[in-house]
Amino acid sequence: MEVNGKTTFKEEFVTAGGILLEEVDPETMQSLFHPNLYFAGEVLNSDGITGGFNFQAAWSTGFLAGKSTYQHIHE
């Protein structure tokens, strides 16, 4: 495979595929099918143009998953 560099049109994607968003509670990031299992970041099926949005999605879902896990443990 020959690599000639990256494009200038922001066509790069970090990942594609993953856990369907419809299978996750958006308020807690907990699996709707497996209690006490939380998802965040690139493991989710959320594709978009790079440039900060993917980082924000990873940070936000990570925060929610961590907060929800902490709350669940300390109930």
N, C-alpha and C positions, 0 to 999 in steps of 0.2 A: 504494500500500500504506500503510495507516494502522498506526502502532505505538502501542500503549497502555501500554507499559512491560513489565516482566518479571513472571513469575509468582512466587508465594511458595512454590511446591511443588517447587522444584528440578527443573523439567522442561527446563531448558536443556541442550543438548548442543553441544559445540564442533564436532565433525565426525561424520559417519557414512559408513561404507564405507572402502575402502582395501585395502591388501595383506592377504590372508587370513593369519591367524596360522599356519595349517597349512602355509604356504609359506615359513616362516621358522624357522631354527634358534633355539630360545629361549635357548640358552646363549651364542650369539655375535651374534644378530640378522642373520645372513647369509642371503641368499636361498638356498633349496634348489634353485632352477632357474638362477640366474645367479651363478656364483662371483665373489667379491670385490665383491658389491653388498650393502650393509647398510641396514637400515631401522630407524627409530626414531620414537617420538612419534606425532603425529597422522596420519602417513601409513599407520599400521597400522589394520586393521579391529578396533578395540577401543572399543566404546561403553560409556558408563556415566554415572551421575549425577555432575554436577560437585560440587566441594567438596573438592578436594585429591587425589582418587584419580587423576584424569586427569593432573594435574601430576606426581604420583609415577611414574606409568607412563611419561610422557615423559622424566623425568630418569633413571629406571632403564634404559629401553631405549636412551637416548642414551649413557649411561655404557657399557653393554655393547657397543654398536656402535662407539663410539670406542676402547675398550680392544681389541676384536677387530681393528679395522682397524690399530691401532698394532702389535699382535702379528704380524699378517700381514705388514706392511711390514718388520718387523725380524727376520723368521725367517731 
